[in-house]
Amino acid sequence: MLNSEKNIRAFLAVEPPEEILQAVIRLQEKLKQEIRGRLSWTRPGGQHLTLKFFGDVSKDDVDSIGRVAQDLLKSGASLNLQIEKLGVFPDARKPRVLWCGTAGDVEKLAALHKQLEADFIEIGFPKEDRPFRAHLTLARVKEPRRPVGMDEALQKYRDFSTGVFAVRELILFQSKLTPQGAIYTRLATFPLES
């Protein structure tokens, strides 16, 4: 296999600790009972705060991404986050994605994202068109009409919140798409040095 082949679908993300993910999974199970419609629910273990989606990259690209991430994180960037609230993209009239948002050091996270974007542009990865909103995807809506119970669930769980967790590392994941959903594999881990 040549290094120039772009056959690795990759993204850089924060993976919340297991106890935080378990709280989100419990919420997701409740929502599955309360929202009716054609939704594709994110599988447990498939929830992370994506900082940059690269698309298809080569092995050489993976190495370059790693160097950029490692160099930036050496400057020290302690982050404490919390998963909270429910929301939808793009809006409540036509929901396409059901998500949990973040609280805590979101300004620091946004600044880290902005710097990563700038550094990744320098190695050939275009800037994301959409504004950065750190979130965990719970489900994708697979029909044009709003699912029954969505508005009620958004209201009922508007105060949902997990405990605070320290972000200790960024992870470069490979994403393999299968008929059963995406399978994520860690390609590299980049510790946040304080």
LINMO-V506328 format. One record per helix or strand. SS is the DSSP state (A for helix, B for strand). FROM is the first residue (numbers start at 1). LEN is the number of residues. If there is no record, write none. Layout:
BEGIN
ss:SS from:FROM len:LEN
ss:SS from:FROM len:LEN
END
This chain:
BEGIN
ss:B from:8 len:7
ss:A from:18 len:17
ss:B from:36 len:1
ss:B from:39 len:3
ss:B from:49 len:9
ss:A from:59 len:15
ss:B from:79 len:11
ss:B from:97 len:8
ss:A from:106 len:17
ss:B from:136 len:6
ss:B from:148 len:1
ss:A from:150 len:7
ss:B from:161 len:1
ss:B from:165 len:3
ss:B from:169 len:10
ss:B from:181 len:11
END
